[in-house]
Amino acid sequence: MEIIQILIAIFALFALSRAVLRFKDNKLTINELVFWILVWIGVIIVSFLPSITGLLSSFLGIGRGIDVMVYVSIIVLFYLIFRLYVKLEGIEKEITLVVRKLVLNPKEKKKR
C-alpha cells in the first residue's frame, strides 16, 4: 500500500464527513448527499484498486485507465458548473423580483 493511497482515502473520508455535516445542516438535499457519497466512495475504491480503471477503460475502448478518470472528471466538473450556473441564474431572478417589489411599493419602504 502506497502512502498516496492512504492520503487520498483520508481526504475522501474528510470530504465525505463534510458532505454529511452539510446534509445535517440542511444545506444539501438527499440527492446531493447521495451524489457526494458515491463520488467519495468511488475515489476511495479507485485509490485502493486502481486496476478498476483499466477494466473500465478496456470496456469503453479507451487506452488507459487514467484517461477514463480524466474524461469522467471533466464531465462531472462540467455538470457541476452547469448546476451552479442554473442556481446563480435563479438567485439573480429572485433578487430582481425583490428589488422591483421594493421599488414599486413605496409603502413597504416607509414601514422600514
Secondary structure, 3 states (H helix, E strand, C coil): CCHHHHHHHHHHHHHHHHHHHHHHCCCCCHHHHHHHHHHHHHHHHHHHCCHHHHHHHHHHCCCCHHHHHHHHHHHHHHHHHHHHHHHHHHHHHHHHHHHHHHHHCHHHHHHC
